Amino acid sequence: MIKSELKRILDIVADLSQNDVKKDVLETEIISHSELSDVETRNYLHELEWLNLVKEAQPRPSHAEYRLWNVTEKGLQERSRQDHI
């Protein structure tokens, strides 16, 4: 089971998943939704990446100025498990 703060960031990434967000606003968008400090949010996001619960996908070359974040299959399973607790 993951910490509630990680779960919150995972949920935010899931909500933004499949949406292209400009590189310079991506973390700002996640930070604003999380209601945590920017340092805390970035740390949790990096921890989720390390746990393979979220990943940064490579955008199409024509959208090089964008970043695409997705929840991994493992992340979806973790969200589902958390929802049933």
C-alpha positions in Angstrom: 0.0 0.0 0.0 1.4 3.4 -0.9 1.3 6.6 1.1 -1.7 8.8 0.8 0.4 11.6 -0.7 1.7 9.3 -3.4 -1.8 8.1 -4.0 -3.0 11.7 -4.5 -0.2 12.4 -7.1 -1.0 9.1 -8.8 -4.6 10.1 -9.1 -3.7 13.5 -10.5 -1.5 11.9 -13.1 -4.2 9.5 -13.9 -6.7 12.4 -14.4 -4.2 14.1 -16.7 -3.1 10.9 -18.4 -3.4 10.9 -22.2 -3.4 14.7 -22.2 -0.5 16.5 -23.8 0.6 19.3 -21.5 3.3 21.8 -22.4 6.6 20.9 -20.7 6.8 24.2 -18.9 3.4 23.8 -17.3 3.2 20.1 -16.7 4.6 20.0 -13.2 2.8 23.3 -12.4 -0.5 21.6 -13.3 0.2 18.6 -11.1 1.4 20.9 -8.3 -1.7 23.0 -8.4 -3.9 20.0 -8.3 -2.0 18.4 -5.4 -2.1 21.3 -3.0 1.4 20.4 -1.9 4.6 22.4 -2.3 6.4 22.1 -5.6 9.3 20.3 -3.9 7.0 17.7 -2.3 5.1 17.2 -5.5 8.2 16.7 -7.6 9.6 14.3 -5.0 6.4 12.2 -5.0 6.3 12.3 -8.8 9.8 11.0 -9.0 9.1 8.3 -6.4 6.1 7.2 -8.4 8.3 7.0 -11.5 10.9 5.0 -9.6 8.1 2.6 -8.4 7.0 2.3 -12.0 3.5 3.5 -11.2 3.7 6.5 -13.7 5.9 7.1 -16.7 6.7 9.9 -19.1 5.9 8.9 -22.6 7.7 10.2 -25.7 5.5 12.6 -27.7 5.3 12.5 -31.4 8.2 14.4 -33.0 5.7 17.1 -34.2 4.8 17.7 -30.5 8.4 17.9 -29.1 7.5 20.8 -26.9 5.0 18.6 -25.0 5.2 15.9 -22.4 2.8 13.1 -22.0 2.4 11.4 -18.6 0.7 8.1 -18.2 -0.2 5.8 -15.3 1.4 2.4 -16.0 -0.5 -0.9 -15.8 1.1 -1.4 -12.4 -0.1 2.1 -11.4 -3.7 1.3 -12.5 -3.6 -1.9 -10.5 -2.4 0.1 -7.4 -5.2 2.6 -7.9 -7.7 -0.2 -8.2 -6.4 -1.9 -5.1 -6.5 1.4 -3.1 -10.1 2.0 -4.2 -11.2 -1.3 -2.6 -9.7 -0.6 0.8 
